């Protein structure tokens, strides 16, 4: 009854100002010194105790005020509003193409390039619950580790199985991109995206990277390329007769190729030189690729004046009955 969202005639609520004025008037009326009946003396009534009716007679005025207040509220026409929303989410299909070549073991990232990329990619996936996500790994060749799925927990678990050396070594950027595009070509998602992460130069595989980019463009796939590696040289673990030792190896990333792939497909190229920079890149991509949400809101108003009007009428009838049956006055 009291779930009120709006008023059709709110100006009538100003009439409630009369309520405190009536209370003041009533107080002065029943506390004035002028008597309505005159007696020569009060000795005849000195032994009489005051009846409860003397005090309860004020309840008539209280009932009248309540009835009047409720009537004013009813005239102001309180209304409640019911709302309903239809929300449709069109997710984005994303394939992560991750380089797992031996150079991804370089220690310019903590603990190394591959583990840092896996950890940051996991966090990226957790922030996109409405999207289908797939995973492609590549080095000297490429294959699909996880097809497009909304089972993100399964993808995150599969990251544990990804290690450098699990497939032939090398850097087949074209094969990795072509495999990722093949997972998206039949998709009817509003947006199709490949995030390709590599730290090297294309030196193997059967598909030319720029040809793969043309295929991506043909199927409406946008490619974000990420070059992973610090500037200059990076420490790399090398097995020697004396155990694993670190050697400084030159960082070689074909940035021109990665920029061309991104430009051809309407994406962007990023360069990650450390964990913090790579994390920021994934945050930027997350902002660029947001799911489309259509919201239709329906509102319906319901009149709430009737309960107030009925209660006001009930109190008014009760006040009349009490006045003429219980608190009758001598004519």
RABELHU-V926320 format. One record per run of one state. SS is the DSSP state (A for helix, B for strand, O for the rest). FROM is the first residue (numbers start at 1). LEN is the number of residues. If there is no record, write none. Layout:
ss & from & len
SS & FROM & LEN
SS & FROM & LEN
This chain:
ss & from & len
O & 1 & 5
B & 6 & 2
O & 8 & 2
A & 10 & 20
O & 30 & 13
A & 43 & 3
O & 46 & 6
A & 52 & 5
O & 57 & 1
A & 58 & 18
O & 76 & 2
B & 78 & 13
O & 91 & 2
B & 93 & 7
O & 100 & 2
A & 102 & 4
O & 106 & 7
A & 113 & 14
O & 127 & 5
B & 132 & 7
O & 139 & 3
B & 142 & 8
O & 150 & 2
A & 152 & 8
O & 160 & 13
A & 173 & 12
O & 185 & 7
B & 192 & 7
O & 199 & 10
A & 209 & 10
O & 219 & 2
B & 221 & 8
O & 229 & 4
B & 233 & 8
O & 241 & 2
B & 243 & 8
O & 251 & 4
A & 255 & 11
O & 266 & 3
B & 269 & 4
O & 273 & 2
A & 275 & 14
O & 289 & 3
B & 292 & 12
O & 304 & 1
A & 305 & 22
O & 327 & 5
